[in-house]
Amino acid sequence: MTAAASAAPAEKSSNFFLGSRCCLRPKKEALSAVYAYCRLIDDIVDSGSLPKEEARKMLGFWREEIDRLYAGTPRIRSRAVSRSRCAIFSCPKKPFSR
């Protein structure tokens, strides 16, 4: 899970980066965490290099990690999953579980 946990930040040329420049730092950090999580999940699904069963296991792990995150007991500390950033802006859990 180490490689998956270190989702790449938005590249400076991306629309995300350009749009987030208008935000204050706390909101930018929260949006960056959400973006990193979305990239991580997208990479698991779209990589094509993982056997389907391995991809399912990884997705299951991250579903459980989101549950642990909202329970205050995450196993992994990363940019992609940050309870403090989600809490600041009252991010609901449901969109992360789809």
N, C-alpha and C positions, 0 to 999 in steps of 0.2 A: 504493500500500500504506500510505500514511501514516495515513489514516483507520482502516483495519483494524487497524493496529498499536497504536492507542491505545484498546484495549478499555476500556469504562467499568468502574469498580470497582463492587462490590456496593453496592446502595443500602442505606441504614440501616434501611429497613423490611423488607428481605428476610430469609428464614430463614437464608440463608448468613451474613449479618452477625450476626444474633443468636447463631447457633451458634459462630461464630468468636471471639466475645467471651470464650469460656471458655478459649481457647488462649493460650499464651505467644506473645510477639511473633514469634520466628522461624517458628514453625509457622503463625501467622496470616498472615504474609507469603507463605509457600509456598502455603498454601491460596488466598490471594487471587490469586496468579499463575496457579494452575490454573483458578480460577474465571474469571479474565479471558480466558484462552485458550479455555475452553469457550464463553464468551459470544461471543467473536470468531468462532469457527467456526460457532456457531449462527446468528449474524447473517448470515454469508455464505450459509448454506443457506436460512434462512427469510425473508430480506429480500423476496424476490419481485420486487425492482426490478432485479436483475442478470440479464442473459441467461445461460442455462445454461452456455454456453462460458466466459464470464467468471468465473462462480462456480467452475467446474472448475479454471480457471487459478489462481484465488486459493487454493483448497483444495490444489492441487498445490504452490503456493509454500510454504504453511504446513507441508505434509508434509516438504518439503525443508528448511525452516527448522528443524523439530524434529530432523531428521538432523544438520544443521549444529550445532545447539545441543548435542546430545550428543557431537558430535565436537570441541566447543570452539571452533567457528568461526561463530557466528551472524552474519548480516548485519544484523539489526535488534536494537537494544537496546530492550526494552520490558518493562512489567510482565507482559505476557502470556507472555513466554518468558524465563525466567530460570534459567540453568543453576545458578547458585550456590544458589538457593532449592530447586531440584529435587535437587541433590546433597546438601544438608544432610539431607534425609529419604529419600535413596535412591529417588527416584521412578523406577519403571521406564519405559522409553521406549514400550513396546508400547501402553498405553492411549491415548497421544497420537496414535498412528498409525492408529487405526480410523476 
